[in-house]
């Protein structure tokens, strides 16, 4: 990703919106990590505002597991949570 280009952030912003609106994660691993980090930050902001984010944080924790199947299942659950706006 060329950060010297004026529109370098556009693919990241598009990926964040795709996740938030449709529960879609990008194929690019780096952009995916940014989207997941943003999702975790949003959950933390929600917690700060008094929202119940326990389910979201538990799923985000599982995404980081070394067990590939657990992580894949958690990613699927996370996308399902984002799609209807539960995240």
C-alpha positions as CSV (number, residue, x, y, z in Angstrom):
1,X,0.0,0.0,0.0
2,X,1.6,3.3,-1.2
3,X,1.0,5.7,1.7
4,X,2.5,8.6,-0.4
5,X,-0.6,8.5,-2.7
6,X,-3.3,10.9,-1.7
7,X,-6.0,8.2,-1.7
8,X,-4.0,5.5,0.1
9,X,-6.6,5.1,2.8
10,X,-9.5,4.6,0.5
11,X,-9.2,0.8,0.3
12,X,-9.1,0.6,4.1
13,X,-12.1,2.9,4.5
14,X,-14.0,0.9,1.9
15,X,-13.2,-2.3,3.8
16,X,-14.3,-0.9,7.1
17,X,-17.6,0.2,5.6
18,X,-18.1,-3.2,3.9
19,X,-17.6,-4.9,7.3
20,X,-19.9,-2.5,9.2
21,X,-22.7,-2.5,6.5
22,X,-22.6,-6.1,5.1
23,X,-20.3,-8.1,7.5
24,X,-17.8,-8.6,4.7
25,X,-14.0,-8.9,5.5
26,X,-11.4,-8.1,2.9
27,X,-9.2,-10.8,1.3
28,X,-6.1,-8.7,1.8
29,X,-4.6,-9.9,5.2
30,X,-3.2,-6.5,6.2
31,X,-6.4,-4.6,5.4
32,X,-8.3,-7.4,7.2
33,X,-6.2,-6.9,10.3
34,X,-6.9,-3.1,10.2
35,X,-10.6,-3.8,9.9
36,X,-10.5,-6.2,12.9
37,X,-8.5,-3.7,15.0
38,X,-11.1,-1.1,14.1
39,X,-13.9,-3.4,15.1
40,X,-12.2,-4.1,18.5
41,X,-11.7,-0.3,19.0
42,X,-15.4,0.3,18.2
43,X,-16.3,-2.4,20.8
44,X,-14.1,-0.7,23.4
45,X,-15.7,2.7,22.7
46,X,-19.1,1.0,23.1
47,X,-18.0,-0.4,26.4
48,X,-16.9,3.1,27.5
49,X,-20.4,4.3,26.6
50,X,-22.0,1.6,28.8
51,X,-23.0,-0.8,26.0
52,X,-22.8,-4.5,26.5
53,X,-20.0,-5.6,24.3
54,X,-19.1,-8.9,26.0
55,X,-20.3,-11.1,23.1
56,X,-18.3,-9.0,20.5
57,X,-15.2,-9.0,22.6
58,X,-15.4,-12.8,23.2
59,X,-15.7,-13.3,19.5
60,X,-12.8,-11.0,18.7
61,X,-10.7,-12.9,21.3
62,X,-11.5,-16.2,19.5
63,X,-10.5,-14.6,16.1
64,X,-6.9,-14.3,17.5
65,X,-6.7,-18.0,18.5
66,X,-4.0,-20.2,17.1
67,X,-6.5,-22.9,16.4
68,X,-7.4,-22.2,12.7
69,X,-10.9,-23.7,12.9
70,X,-11.8,-21.7,16.1
71,X,-10.5,-18.5,14.5
72,X,-12.4,-19.2,11.2
73,X,-15.6,-20.0,13.1
74,X,-15.1,-16.8,15.1
75,X,-14.6,-14.7,11.9
76,X,-17.8,-16.1,10.5
77,X,-19.7,-15.2,13.7
78,X,-18.2,-11.8,13.8
79,X,-19.3,-11.1,10.2
80,X,-22.8,-12.3,11.1
81,X,-22.8,-9.9,14.1
82,X,-21.7,-7.0,11.9
83,X,-24.2,-7.6,9.1
84,X,-27.4,-6.9,11.1
85,X,-25.6,-4.2,13.0
86,X,-25.3,-6.1,16.3
87,X,-21.6,-5.2,16.4
